[in-house]
Protein backbone atom coordinates (compact mmCIF):
# COMPACT_ATOMS: atom_id res chain seq x y z
CA UNK A 1 0.00 0.00 0.00
CA UNK A 2 1.31 3.49 -0.87
CA UNK A 3 0.85 5.98 1.95
CA UNK A 4 1.36 9.75 2.09
CA UNK A 5 5.02 9.20 2.96
CA UNK A 6 5.54 6.95 -0.07
CA UNK A 7 4.41 9.32 -2.82
CA UNK A 8 6.95 11.89 -3.98
CA UNK A 9 6.57 15.10 -5.95
CA UNK A 10 7.40 14.24 -9.56
CA UNK A 11 6.20 10.62 -9.37
CA UNK A 12 4.33 9.68 -12.56
CA UNK A 13 1.74 6.90 -12.90
CA UNK A 14 0.38 5.62 -16.22
CA UNK A 15 -2.68 3.41 -16.12
CA UNK A 16 -6.09 2.54 -17.43
CA UNK A 17 -7.60 1.47 -20.69
CA UNK A 18 -11.19 2.48 -21.30
CA UNK A 19 -12.93 1.76 -24.62
CA UNK A 20 -15.69 4.31 -25.29
CA UNK A 21 -18.87 3.07 -26.98
CA UNK A 22 -21.62 4.92 -28.82
CA UNK A 23 -24.25 3.28 -26.61
CA UNK A 24 -22.55 4.46 -23.42
CA UNK A 25 -22.21 8.04 -24.73
CA UNK A 26 -25.92 8.21 -25.58
CA UNK A 27 -27.06 6.54 -22.34
CA UNK A 28 -24.97 8.87 -20.17
CA UNK A 29 -26.28 11.88 -22.12
CA UNK A 30 -29.89 10.72 -21.75
CA UNK A 31 -29.50 10.65 -17.98
CA UNK A 32 -27.17 13.57 -17.27
CA UNK A 33 -26.34 15.83 -20.25
CA UNK A 34 -29.09 15.68 -22.89
CA UNK A 35 -27.56 17.91 -25.54
CA UNK A 36 -28.06 17.00 -29.24
CA UNK A 37 -24.36 16.39 -29.99
CA UNK A 38 -24.30 13.74 -27.22
CA UNK A 39 -27.60 12.09 -28.15
CA UNK A 40 -28.25 12.15 -31.87
CA UNK A 41 -25.75 11.32 -34.61
CA UNK A 42 -27.51 13.45 -37.25
CA UNK A 43 -27.68 16.49 -34.98
CA UNK A 44 -24.10 15.88 -33.85
CA UNK A 45 -22.89 15.76 -37.45
CA UNK A 46 -24.42 19.20 -38.05
CA UNK A 47 -22.83 20.60 -34.86
CA UNK A 48 -19.42 22.24 -34.51
CA UNK A 49 -18.11 18.81 -33.43
CA UNK A 50 -18.98 17.10 -36.72
CA UNK A 51 -20.12 13.92 -34.98
CA UNK A 52 -21.28 12.29 -31.76
CA UNK A 53 -19.14 13.12 -28.71
CA UNK A 54 -19.15 12.19 -25.04
CA UNK A 55 -20.15 14.73 -22.44
CA UNK A 56 -17.19 16.26 -20.65
CA UNK A 57 -18.72 15.08 -17.38
CA UNK A 58 -18.92 11.57 -18.85
CA UNK A 59 -15.20 11.80 -19.68
CA UNK A 60 -14.62 12.74 -16.03
CA UNK A 61 -16.62 9.70 -14.94
CA UNK A 62 -14.51 7.46 -17.20
CA UNK A 63 -11.37 8.97 -15.62
CA UNK A 64 -12.78 8.25 -12.16
CA UNK A 65 -13.45 4.64 -13.14
CA UNK A 66 -9.82 4.18 -14.22
CA UNK A 67 -8.55 5.94 -11.07
CA UNK A 68 -10.74 3.75 -8.84
CA UNK A 69 -9.54 0.57 -10.54
CA UNK A 70 -5.87 1.57 -10.34
CA UNK A 71 -5.28 3.79 -7.35
CA UNK A 72 -7.79 2.78 -4.71
CA UNK A 73 -6.45 -0.77 -4.69
CA UNK A 74 -2.79 0.19 -4.10
CA UNK A 75 -2.88 3.73 -2.64
CA UNK A 76 -4.05 4.61 0.87
CA UNK A 77 -6.46 7.29 -0.27
CA UNK A 78 -9.50 8.47 1.61
CA UNK A 79 -11.45 10.47 -0.94
CA UNK A 80 -10.71 13.89 -2.35
CA UNK A 81 -11.35 17.54 -1.53
CA UNK A 82 -12.13 18.55 -5.10
CA UNK A 83 -10.16 19.58 -8.14
CA UNK A 84 -8.65 22.60 -9.85
CA UNK A 85 -8.07 23.60 -13.44
CA UNK A 86 -10.43 21.19 -15.24
CA UNK A 87 -10.08 21.37 -19.04
CA UNK A 88 -11.86 19.47 -21.77
CA UNK A 89 -9.35 19.79 -24.60
CA UNK A 90 -10.59 17.52 -27.39
CA UNK A 91 -13.84 15.67 -28.05
CA UNK A 92 -14.12 12.03 -26.96
CA UNK A 93 -15.80 9.94 -29.65
CA UNK A 94 -17.18 6.41 -29.98
CA UNK A 95 -14.29 4.00 -30.52
CA UNK A 96 -11.75 6.08 -28.59
CA UNK A 97 -9.62 4.21 -26.08
CA UNK A 98 -8.67 6.36 -23.10
CA UNK A 99 -5.67 6.08 -20.78
CA UNK A 100 -4.42 8.21 -17.87
CA UNK A 101 -1.12 9.76 -16.89
CA UNK A 102 -0.99 11.30 -13.41
CA UNK A 103 1.86 13.24 -11.82
CA UNK A 104 2.31 14.17 -8.16
CA UNK A 105 2.63 17.97 -8.06
CA UNK A 106 2.55 18.78 -4.35
CA UNK A 107 2.17 17.24 -0.88
CA UNK A 108 0.80 19.10 2.15
CA UNK A 109 0.66 17.58 5.63
CA UNK A 110 -2.59 18.19 7.46
CA UNK A 111 -2.19 20.49 10.47
CA UNK A 112 -5.46 19.40 12.07
CA UNK A 113 -5.36 15.67 11.21
CA UNK A 114 -1.88 14.17 11.73
CA UNK A 115 -3.02 10.84 10.24
CA UNK A 116 -3.34 12.30 6.70
CA UNK A 117 -2.22 14.80 4.11
CA UNK A 118 -3.35 16.25 0.81
CA UNK A 119 -1.64 15.35 -2.46
CA UNK A 120 -2.12 17.46 -5.59
CA UNK A 121 -2.21 15.16 -8.60
CA UNK A 122 -2.28 16.47 -12.17
CA UNK A 123 -4.00 13.99 -14.47
CA UNK A 124 -4.18 13.91 -18.23
CA UNK A 125 -6.61 11.66 -20.09
CA UNK A 126 -5.41 10.74 -23.58
CA UNK A 127 -6.98 8.92 -26.51
CA UNK A 128 -5.38 6.16 -28.57
CA UNK A 129 -3.59 8.77 -30.73
CA UNK A 130 -1.87 10.24 -27.68
CA UNK A 131 -3.99 13.40 -27.80
CA UNK A 132 -4.84 14.82 -24.37
CA UNK A 133 -8.64 15.07 -24.22
CA UNK A 134 -9.00 16.21 -20.60
CA UNK A 135 -6.80 17.45 -17.78
CA UNK A 136 -7.35 18.40 -14.16
CA UNK A 137 -5.61 18.70 -10.81
CA UNK A 138 -7.13 16.59 -8.02
CA UNK A 139 -6.75 17.30 -4.31
CA UNK A 140 -6.52 13.76 -2.94
CA UNK A 141 -6.51 12.84 0.74
CA UNK A 142 -3.81 10.28 1.54
CA UNK A 143 -3.53 8.46 4.83
CA UNK A 144 -0.21 8.43 6.64
CA UNK A 145 1.50 5.16 7.40
CA UNK A 146 0.17 3.72 10.70
CA UNK A 147 2.73 3.78 13.49
CA UNK A 148 4.19 0.46 14.63
CA UNK A 149 3.02 1.18 18.19
CA UNK A 150 -0.68 1.23 17.23
RAVEN-V445288 format. One record per helix or strand of 3 or more residues. SS is the DSSP state (H for helix, E for strand). FROM is the first residue (numbers start at 0). LEN is the number of residues. If there is no record, write none. Layout:
BEGIN
SS_FROM_LEN, SS_FROM_LEN
END
This chain:
BEGIN
H_3_3, E_11_8, H_21_11, H_35_4, H_40_6, H_55_19, E_76_12, E_96_13, E_115_11, E_131_12
END
